[in-house]
Amino acid sequence: MAEHTDKKVSLYTLGCKLNFAETSTIGRQFETKGYQKVDFSESADVVVINTCSVTDHADKKCRQVIKKARKLNPDAYIAVVGCYAQLQPSKISQINGVDLVVGTQDKFKVADLVNKYQSIGLAQIHACAINEVKGYNSSFSVGDRTRSFLKVQDGCDYFCSFCTIPYARGMSRNSSIADVVQNAQKIADSGVKEIVLTGVNIGDFGRSTGEDFLSLIKALNDIEGIKRYRISSIEPNLLTNEIIQFVAASDKFMPHFHIPLQSGNNKMLSLMKRKYQRELYQERVEYIKNIMPDAFIGCDVIVGHPGESQEDFLTTYRFIEDMDVSALHVFTYSDRKDALSYKIKQKVNPKEKARRSEALQELSNLKKRAFYSEFIGHRADVLFEKQQAADNMSGFTKNYIKVEHPYDKDLVGQIRHVNLDQLSDSGNVGVSLINNNVYELS
């Protein structure tokens, strides 16, 4: 039973889908304390900012959000949690307006900690060393009629050269299959149609429970009410033939993969301390396309990592150009003092990093446009989402083609059968409904 209070809480999320799942869970914990959740732009008594620290830009964004929160709510109690809070608690506590900094171990206790520290009047740090972080906290997002982000795993043991996640979230650990299934059923009962499985390294699922990712997705496939599952991101060395085959045979797991590449150059992959070479990545892509020709494959790429020469970059560019992937998520490398790559002396200058990033982004646009064009004139099932602009709404096909349609509130959260008519100026695909009946997957 929820406690009673007249207080309001607003929450702001920076970073990944995993953070969104966790922020939503933290928000529900405040509601059990009797708080009313309000939008970040509204007046609130408590503001919780869940941070990211994947790049230096993410750190800067965090500081900007803190300042904005203080400007919007001069008298609010501001709590900062998440990855940046774990990595730089002292620095954050010195930002004007911050009242509480909570590290990884206790971020799901922030509602209790706010009540405990609110009367003290001094910035408090509640964080332990990352090697002391234990246990696992289940999370999932609610409030969107279309999809939910469901956390299945946390932390990472890989220690890639460019990454601070092991220092921010700790070692790999996960929920049990039974717990994940229970949460997925709660999501299904709320009327949500799609679940996105999230984590830091979800292919590593089962390390702390003696289970495995394939068994997890088989169990989730049997839940009634959920029409679609998407796997947010999975390492190529953990994406097995059996997982791919299961997705291909499933009516619920979508033909959509996001597989981090980071570099198409084996020298750089070694320098990055990745656990595969480019030949394995290419093999994974070819296997997916062989049994699922319509599958969307997205990949992460980092440009400007220390030690990356112009020829190294060109090798990556040509590798991606020749491969049947659908889009890129391009990251411009930024130095992180906690990351192993910080010590590598051969840095790439900012202008060159920007040039390489722009080149890959243009390649990504070409890849996506070519992929979308393959399906113009075809029919597809689209799960429609909320309003995108003044007069349009968006949605996604099974294979992650983003479509747009004149806004109709009755379509939100519905799966409809459509014609994929033409590429729009925005780069999406304009669609028309085939009939006026709600189309549900069997």
N, C-alpha and C positions, 0 to 999 in steps of 0.2 A: 504493500500500500504506500502511495506516495505521501511524503511529508508535505506540510502546507507552508508556503512562504509567498510573499508578494513580489519576490525578486525576479528579475529577468536575466537571461544569459544569452549572449550571442557567440557564435563560433565561426572561425575562419580557417580554411584549410589551404595549405601550400603543398604542391608536389603531387605525388602519385595517387593512383586509385586506392592503394593500401591505406594511405593517410585519410582518404575520404571515408573508407569503411570504419576506421578507428575514430574519426571525429564524430561520426554519426552515433557510435556506441557511447562515446563520452557525453554527447548531448542527451541521450536517453538516461544516463546516470544522473545528470543534473535534474532531469524531469522527475525522477524518483525522489529527489530531495525537495520537490515542490516548485522548482524554477520553471518559468515560462520561457521557451525558446523563441527568440526574435531574430530578425534579419540583422546582419552585421551593420547595416546602415542605420538601424534604429537605436533608440536609447536603451542601454542595458546597465545592470548593476555589476555584472561580471562579463568579461570578454576572455575567451579562450582561443589562443592562436596555436594551431598545430603546424609545426614547421618542417621544412625540407632542408637538406644540405647537400644535394647532389652536385651542385655547382656553386661557384662564388656568386653568381647572379641570384641563386636561390637565397643565399645569406642576405644579400642586399635587399631583396624583396621582403624578407622577414622584417628587417629593420624599418622598411617603409610602411608595412602593415601595422607595426606597433605604433608608429608615429600617427598614422591615420586613426587608429583606434583611440588613442589619447585625445586627438582633436575632436573626434565625434562624441566621445564620452569622457570629459575631463575628470569626472569623479568615479569612473568605473574602476573596478579591481581587475587588473590585467594579468592573466596567467599565460605563460609561454611553455609549450610542451613540444615533444617530438625530437627529430634527429639533430637539428641545430641546437636545441636546448641541452641535449646530451653532450654534444661536442664542445660547445662554448658557453657553459652556464654562467661563468663569471662575467664574460663580456656582455651577455644578454642582460644580466642583473644590473649592469651599470647604465643601460639605456633608460633615459628619462621616461618615467611612467610605468615601467615594469614592476609588478608587485611580487610575482612568484614565478620561479623557473623550476620545472619538474622534468626530471630525466626519464629515461626509457623504462626503468623498473617500476615506477609508480605513476605513470601518466594516466592510468585508468583509475587512480585514486584522487584525481585532481579535484573532483567535487568535494570530497571530504577535506582535502588539504586547504582548499579555499576557505571553507568554514573554520578550519583550525587557525589559519594564519591571518585572516582578514583584519582582526583587531590589533595586530602588532604594529602596523604602520611602517615597517621597513621591508625592503626587498628581501625575499627569502629564496634560498636555493635548496631544492630537495632532489638531490641526485647522488648516485653511487657510481663507482668505477664500473666500466662496461663488463669487466670479467666477473662482476658480482651479479649481473643481470640474469635472473633465472625465471623459469616458468613461462607460460604461454597464455595470452588473453585472446579469446575469441572476439571477432568483430564482424559486423556487416552493416551496410547502409540501408536506410529506409527513407521514405518521403518522396520517392520518385515512382510514379505509376509504371514506368517502363522497365527499368533495370535496377539491380542491386549489386553492389560490390561485396563479395564474400571472401573474407580473409581465411586462408587455409594453412599458411606457413609464415614464419617470421625469421629474421636474421640470415646470416650467410657465413659459410666457412671458406669462401673462395679467395678472398684477399686479392682481388684484381688490383693492378698497380694504380689505377686512376680513381678507385672507389673508397669511400669512407664508411659505407654502410655497416661493415662488421664492427667498426668502432662506435657507431651510432645506435645499432640495434642488437649487437651481440651475435652469438653463434646460432646456427640453423636449428630451429625447433618448430614443432607443428602441433596442431590439434589432432584429435583422433578422428577416424572416419565417422564414427558414431556421432560425435559432437558436430562435425561439419554437416552431416545429413540432417541432424535435428535443427540446426540453424537454417539450412536450405528449406526445410519444411515450413518453418515460421515465415520465411520470405514468400513461399508459394501461397501460404494461407492469407497473406496480405494482398494478394492479387497481382503481384509483380510477374511479368512474363519472362524476363531474362536475368540470368545471373552471370556475372563476370568473376571468375576465380582469380583472386589476387594473393600476392605474397612477395617476398624479396627474391626467392629462388624456388618457385613452386614445384619444379621438377624434382627437387630434393625432398619433397613431402615424404614423411614416414620415418625419417632419421631418428626421431625421438619416440616413436610409437611402434616401430617394427612393422610398419605397413608400407604401401607404395602408392605412387600417384595413379597408376593404372587402376588399381583396386578402388581408389577414391572416385574416379570419374565413372567407373562402372556402377558404383553404389548411387551416385547422384543421378545417373541416367534413369533410375527407376522411380524417382520422385514424381508424383502426379502434380500437375498444376504449372510446373515450369516448362515452358515451351522451348527455350533456348539457353544454352550455356556457351560462354566464350572463355578461352584460356588466355589470360592477359599477356603473359610473356613466359617463355620457357627456353632454357639454355639448349643449344644444339646437341651437346653431348648427353643431355638427359631426355631428349625427345626421341624415344625409341620407335622402331617399326610397329610395335604392338600398340603404342599410343596412337600413332597415325592411322593404323588400320581400324582401331576402335572408333575414332572420330569419323572416319569415312563411312563406317557402317551405321553410325548413330543418326537418328532423326533429330536428336536434341543438341548434340555438340556440333557447333557450326563449322563449316569449312573455312576457318579463319585462324591463322597462326601469326604470332608475333615472336620472332626468333632473333635475339641479339646477335649481331655480327661483330660490331665495333671496328674491325679492320679486315680488309680483303688481302692483307699482306702478312705472310707467315712470320716474317721477322718482327713485325709490330705485334702480332698476336702473342708471340713469345715474350716480348718486352712488356706487354700488358698483363702477362701471367694468366692468359686465358687457357682453358683446358681442352682446346681443340685447335686444329689447323683448318685452313680454308677449304681443303678438300672434303672434310667431314660436313661442313656447312653446305657446300654445293650438293653433296650426296643427299642431305636431308631435304633440300628444296626440290631436287629432281624426284625423290621418292614421293613427296607430297603431290607434286604435279602429275606424276604418273598415275596415281590412283584417285586424285581429286583435281582434275584439270581446271575446274572453276574456282579453286581455293584462292583466297586472298592471303598473301604472305608479306608481312611488314617486317622491317629489321631496323635495329639501332646501329648507328655508325658514329664513331668519335673522330673528329678531325683535329689536327694540331697537337696530338699527344707528343710529349718530349721524345725526341729521337726520330720523328717521322720526317723523312726527307721528301722532296718533291717527287722523286721517282717512287717512293713508297706510297705516296698519296695516289699517284697515277695508276699504280698497280691495283689499289683498292677501287678506284673509279672504274677501271676497265673490267674488273671482276664483277662488280655490281651491274654495270651496263650490260654485260653478256648473260646475266642470270635472270631467271624468270621470277623476280620478286615484284610486288605490286606498289610499294611505297617505302620511304625511308623516314626514320626519325633521326635527324642529324643533331648531334651534340658538339658544340665547340668546346674543346678541352679548356679547363681552368684549373690552375694549381690549387691543391688543397694540402695544407701543411701536414695533415694526418695521413695523407696518401703516400704510397711508396714511390710514385712517379715524381713527387716533389723533389727528390734527390737527384733525378736525372738532369744532367747539365745542358744537354742539347735541346734548348727550348725553341719553339716556333714563334716567330714574331706575330703580334696581333693582326696586322693587316693580311698576312699570308693565311692565318687561320680563318679570317673572315672570307677571304677569296675562296678557299677550299670548301667552306661551309656553303657558300652561295652556289658553287658548282654542283655540289651534291644535292642541294635543295632543288635546283633546276632539273636535275636528273630524276629526282623523286616525283616532281610534277609531271614530267614526261611519262614516267612509268605508270603513275596512277591514271592519267588521262588515257593511256593506251589500254590499260586494264578495263576501265569503265567502258571504253568504246567497243570492246569485244561483246558487250551485252546489250547494246542499244538495239531495240527491236524485239528483245526477249521479254518473257514474263517472269515475275519474281514475287516472293512473299516479303512484305515489308512490315517491320514493327515500327509504327509511327510514334514520334516523341512529341514533346511539348513545342510550343511556338518558338520558332527560330528567329523570325523578324516580324515586322509589322503585319505582313500579309502572307507569310510562308511558314510552313512547319517542315521538319526534317524527319528522317527515319533511315533505317538500315536494312538492306537485304541480308539473307543468310551469309553471303560471302562478303559482307562489309562494304557494299557500295552505298555511299551516302546519297539519299534522294531528297528531293524537295517537292512540295505540293502546296497548293493554296490552303491556308490555315482552316481547320475544321476541328473544333473542340471535341467532337464525337469520335474523332479518329485517334486521339491520344491514348496510348497504351493498347491499341488494337493492331492485330496482324491482318493485313489486307493483301489481296492478290492484285497486282498492278502490271501495267505495261511500262517498260523502261523506254521512254520516248526519245529524249535528246539530252546532250550535254548542255548544261546551263552556263551562263557567264561566270557564275561563282565556282565552277569546276565540279559541281554536283550533277546529278541526273534528274531531269524533270520526269515526272510519272503521271499516269492517269489511271484511275480505278477501273478495274474490269467490270465490276458490278457493285451494287450498293449494299450487298450483304457482308456482314462481318465474316472474315475468312479465318478460321482457326486451323492450326496444324492438327492432323489426326494423331 
